[in-house]
């Protein structure tokens, strides 16, 4: 998945894990951003099936990879990576 954001925007990005979970639930969620990137996580939350991160900043013309890693109540761990393209709007 690729999203586009303005460098000045602070927006939410989510991963819906409900189909993959198949009845399991998210126990913990973390968002991993590229080291040294100008794109930053402002905050994050999760429910039993969905993880959300609020992202800010970034340099126009750069596409950043952002990974959501979850651990489930049942002990499974998995990652999903999204692309966030930063451009002036």
C-alpha positions as CSV (number, residue, x, y, z in Angstrom):
1,X,0.0,0.0,0.0
2,X,1.3,3.5,-0.9
3,X,0.0,6.7,0.7
4,X,0.8,10.3,-0.1
5,X,1.2,13.0,2.5
6,X,2.3,16.6,2.6
7,X,5.4,17.3,4.7
8,X,3.4,19.6,7.0
9,X,0.5,17.1,7.5
10,X,0.0,15.0,10.6
11,X,-2.2,12.0,9.4
12,X,-3.2,8.6,10.6
13,X,-2.3,5.4,8.8
14,X,-3.8,2.0,9.7
15,X,-3.4,-1.7,9.1
16,X,-6.5,-3.8,9.5
17,X,-5.3,-7.2,10.7
18,X,-8.8,-8.7,11.1
19,X,-8.7,-11.2,8.2
20,X,-5.2,-12.5,9.1
21,X,-6.0,-12.7,12.8
22,X,-8.9,-15.2,12.2
23,X,-10.3,-14.8,15.7
24,X,-7.0,-14.0,17.5
25,X,-6.4,-10.5,18.8
26,X,-3.6,-7.9,18.8
27,X,-1.7,-8.0,22.1
28,X,1.0,-5.4,21.2
29,X,1.7,-3.3,18.2
30,X,4.8,-1.3,17.2
31,X,5.6,1.0,14.3
32,X,9.1,0.8,12.8
33,X,10.3,3.8,10.7
34,X,13.5,3.9,8.7
35,X,16.4,5.0,10.9
36,X,17.4,8.6,10.4
37,X,14.3,9.4,8.4
38,X,12.6,12.8,8.7
39,X,9.3,11.1,8.8
40,X,8.3,10.6,12.5
41,X,5.6,8.8,14.5
42,X,3.6,11.3,16.5
43,X,1.6,8.6,18.3
44,X,0.1,5.2,17.8
45,X,-2.9,3.1,19.0
46,X,-4.4,-0.2,18.4
47,X,-7.6,-2.2,19.0
48,X,-8.0,-5.9,19.0
49,X,-7.8,-6.0,15.2
50,X,-6.4,-2.7,13.9
51,X,-3.2,-0.8,14.4
52,X,-2.9,3.0,13.7
53,X,0.0,5.4,13.6
54,X,-0.1,9.2,13.3
55,X,2.9,10.3,11.2
56,X,4.3,13.8,10.7
57,X,7.1,15.4,8.7
58,X,9.1,13.8,6.0
59,X,11.1,15.3,3.1
60,X,9.2,16.1,-0.1
61,X,10.2,13.8,-3.0
62,X,11.0,10.9,-0.6
63,X,9.1,7.6,-0.2
64,X,9.4,6.1,3.3
65,X,8.8,2.5,4.4
66,X,6.8,2.2,7.6
67,X,6.4,-1.3,9.2
68,X,3.7,-2.3,11.7
69,X,4.8,-5.3,13.8
70,X,2.2,-7.0,16.0
71,X,2.2,-9.8,18.5
72,X,-1.1,-11.5,19.1
73,X,-2.7,-12.9,22.3
74,X,-2.1,-16.3,20.8
75,X,1.7,-15.6,20.5
76,X,2.0,-15.0,16.7
77,X,4.2,-12.2,15.3
78,X,3.9,-10.6,11.9
79,X,4.8,-7.5,10.0
80,X,3.0,-5.3,7.3
81,X,4.9,-2.5,5.5
82,X,3.3,0.5,3.9
83,X,4.9,3.2,1.8
84,X,4.4,6.9,2.5
85,X,5.3,9.2,-0.3
86,X,5.9,12.8,0.8
87,X,5.1,15.5,-1.6
88,X,4.1,19.2,-1.4
89,X,0.3,19.5,-2.0
